[in-house]
Amino acid sequence: FCHGDALLSNILLSPAGPVLVDWEHAGWYLPGYDLATLWAVLGDAPVARRQISQIAQSAGPASRDAFLVNLMLVLTREIRTYETAVQRSMHDTTPAAPGAAHPGAAPSGEEQRLLLRRLHDDCQLARRAVRAAVGTR
Protein backbone atom coordinates (compact mmCIF):
# COMPACT_ATOMS: atom_id res chain seq x y z
CA PHE A 1 0.00 0.00 0.00
CA CYS A 2 1.44 3.39 -0.97
CA HIS A 3 0.66 7.08 -0.56
CA GLY A 4 0.57 7.43 -4.34
CA ASP A 5 1.42 11.13 -4.45
CA ALA A 6 4.71 11.47 -2.57
CA LEU A 7 5.50 15.02 -3.63
CA LEU A 8 7.20 17.66 -1.50
CA SER A 9 3.91 19.56 -1.27
CA ASN A 10 2.41 16.54 0.52
CA ILE A 11 5.10 16.29 3.19
CA LEU A 12 5.00 18.20 6.46
CA LEU A 13 7.87 18.36 8.92
CA SER A 14 6.70 17.62 12.44
CA PRO A 15 8.80 17.44 15.62
CA ALA A 16 8.77 13.65 15.18
CA GLY A 17 9.97 13.87 11.57
CA PRO A 18 8.43 14.09 8.09
CA VAL A 19 4.74 13.17 7.75
CA LEU A 20 2.80 12.46 4.54
CA VAL A 21 -0.53 14.29 4.12
CA ASP A 22 -3.21 14.35 1.41
CA TRP A 23 -3.96 10.65 1.05
CA GLU A 24 -6.53 10.91 -1.79
CA HIS A 25 -4.25 9.00 -4.19
CA ALA A 26 -3.38 6.23 -1.72
CA GLY A 27 -3.84 2.70 -2.91
CA TRP A 28 -2.22 -0.49 -4.08
CA TYR A 29 0.88 0.45 -6.02
CA LEU A 30 3.99 -1.55 -6.69
CA PRO A 31 6.38 -1.55 -3.72
CA GLY A 32 8.86 1.31 -4.03
CA TYR A 33 6.49 3.60 -5.95
CA ASP A 34 6.53 6.40 -3.38
CA LEU A 35 10.33 6.37 -3.16
CA ALA A 36 10.63 6.42 -6.96
CA THR A 37 8.18 9.33 -7.25
CA LEU A 38 10.00 11.31 -4.59
CA TRP A 39 13.38 10.56 -6.21
CA ALA A 40 12.09 11.80 -9.57
CA VAL A 41 10.82 15.14 -8.22
CA LEU A 42 14.03 15.84 -6.31
CA GLY A 43 16.05 16.57 -9.45
CA ASP A 44 17.90 19.47 -7.84
CA ALA A 45 18.68 17.62 -4.61
CA PRO A 46 21.40 15.02 -5.22
CA VAL A 47 21.96 14.37 -1.51
CA ALA A 48 18.27 13.57 -0.95
CA ARG A 49 18.25 11.35 -4.05
CA ARG A 50 21.29 9.48 -2.76
CA GLN A 51 19.55 8.93 0.59
CA ILE A 52 16.44 7.57 -1.14
CA SER A 53 18.55 5.20 -3.24
CA GLN A 54 20.39 4.01 -0.12
CA ILE A 55 17.10 3.39 1.69
CA ALA A 56 15.83 1.29 -1.22
CA GLN A 57 19.09 -0.69 -1.43
CA SER A 58 19.43 -1.24 2.31
CA ALA A 59 16.13 -3.14 2.43
CA GLY A 60 17.55 -5.89 0.20
CA PRO A 61 17.56 -6.92 -3.46
CA ALA A 62 13.76 -7.20 -3.77
CA SER A 63 13.26 -3.66 -2.43
CA ARG A 64 16.03 -2.31 -4.65
CA ASP A 65 14.56 -4.00 -7.72
CA ALA A 66 11.04 -2.72 -6.96
CA PHE A 67 12.41 0.80 -6.56
CA LEU A 68 14.29 0.59 -9.88
CA VAL A 69 11.28 -0.78 -11.78
CA ASN A 70 9.10 2.00 -10.41
CA LEU A 71 11.76 4.60 -11.12
CA MET A 72 11.90 3.55 -14.77
CA LEU A 73 8.08 3.67 -14.98
CA VAL A 74 7.82 7.09 -13.30
CA LEU A 75 10.61 8.61 -15.41
CA THR A 76 9.15 7.17 -18.62
CA ARG A 77 5.74 8.64 -17.76
CA GLU A 78 7.28 12.04 -17.03
CA ILE A 79 9.30 11.96 -20.25
CA ARG A 80 6.17 11.20 -22.26
CA THR A 81 4.26 13.99 -20.51
CA TYR A 82 6.94 16.60 -21.15
CA GLU A 83 7.65 15.47 -24.72
CA THR A 84 3.97 16.05 -25.46
CA ALA A 85 4.13 19.47 -23.77
CA VAL A 86 7.24 20.46 -25.74
CA GLN A 87 5.61 19.38 -29.00
CA ARG A 88 2.54 21.45 -28.15
CA SER A 89 4.66 24.49 -27.33
CA MET A 90 6.50 24.15 -30.65
CA HIS A 91 3.19 24.16 -32.55
CA ASP A 92 1.70 26.99 -30.49
CA THR A 93 1.16 29.97 -32.80
CA THR A 94 0.68 32.54 -30.03
CA PRO A 95 4.01 33.22 -28.32
CA ALA A 96 3.69 34.32 -24.71
CA ALA A 97 5.01 37.74 -23.76
CA PRO A 98 8.16 37.65 -21.60
CA GLY A 99 7.27 37.66 -17.93
CA ALA A 100 3.60 36.94 -18.64
CA ALA A 101 3.62 33.54 -16.94
CA HIS A 102 1.35 33.19 -13.95
CA PRO A 103 2.65 31.63 -10.73
CA GLY A 104 1.94 27.90 -10.82
CA ALA A 105 1.50 27.92 -14.60
CA ALA A 106 3.06 25.26 -16.79
CA PRO A 107 6.75 25.80 -17.54
CA SER A 108 7.69 27.66 -20.71
CA GLY A 109 8.87 25.80 -23.78
CA GLU A 110 12.55 26.31 -22.88
CA GLU A 111 11.98 25.22 -19.27
CA GLN A 112 10.14 22.15 -20.55
CA ARG A 113 13.03 21.29 -22.87
CA LEU A 114 15.54 21.63 -20.01
CA LEU A 115 13.38 19.50 -17.74
CA LEU A 116 13.00 16.93 -20.50
CA ARG A 117 16.78 16.83 -20.89
CA ARG A 118 17.18 16.21 -17.15
CA LEU A 119 14.55 13.46 -17.25
CA HIS A 120 16.38 11.72 -20.10
CA ASP A 121 19.64 11.96 -18.11
CA ASP A 122 17.85 10.54 -15.05
CA CYS A 123 16.40 7.70 -17.12
CA GLN A 124 19.86 6.82 -18.44
CA LEU A 125 21.18 6.79 -14.86
CA ALA A 126 18.31 4.49 -13.83
CA ARG A 127 19.01 2.18 -16.80
CA ARG A 128 22.63 1.82 -15.68
CA ALA A 129 21.44 1.00 -12.15
CA VAL A 130 19.07 -1.66 -13.53
CA ARG A 131 21.89 -3.18 -15.59
CA ALA A 132 24.14 -3.22 -12.52
CA ALA A 133 21.39 -4.83 -10.43
CA VAL A 134 20.74 -7.50 -13.06
CA GLY A 135 24.47 -8.17 -13.23
CA THR A 136 24.54 -8.96 -9.50
CA ARG A 137 22.43 -12.09 -9.89
Buried (B, 14 or more C-beta within 10 A) or exposed (E): EBBBBBBEEBBEEEEEEEEBEBEEEBEEBEBBBBBBBBBBBBEEBEEBBEEBBEBBBEBEEEBBBBBBBBBBBBBEEBBEBBBEBBEEBEEEEEEEEEEEEEEEEEBBBEBBBEBBEBBBEBBEEBBEBBEEBEEEE
